[in-house]
C-alpha cells in the first residue's frame, strides 16, 4: 500500500474509513523513515540528511507510539485495520 492508495478512505464521509486512512498513512510514513534510518546507519543513504540522526530516531519512536495509540483506538472503536 502507498499513500495514494489511502485517498478514497481519507475523503470518505465515514469516520471509520478516515481513521483507517490516518492509520495507514502513519504506518507508511513510519516504514519509510525507518528504512531511511537503516540505510543511513549502514552507509547506503544516497543523500545527506539535514537533521542529526537522533532527531530522526526520536521522530520514529514518537510515530511508533502514535501507531500503538491508533491500534488501541481501533480496537476500542471497532475499526478494522490490517497490518501493512
PyMOL commands that set and color helices and strands:
alter all, ss='L'
color gray80, all
select helices_A, chain A and resi 3-10+15-41+53-76
alter helices_A, ss='H'
color red, helices_A
deselect
rebuild
show_as cartoon
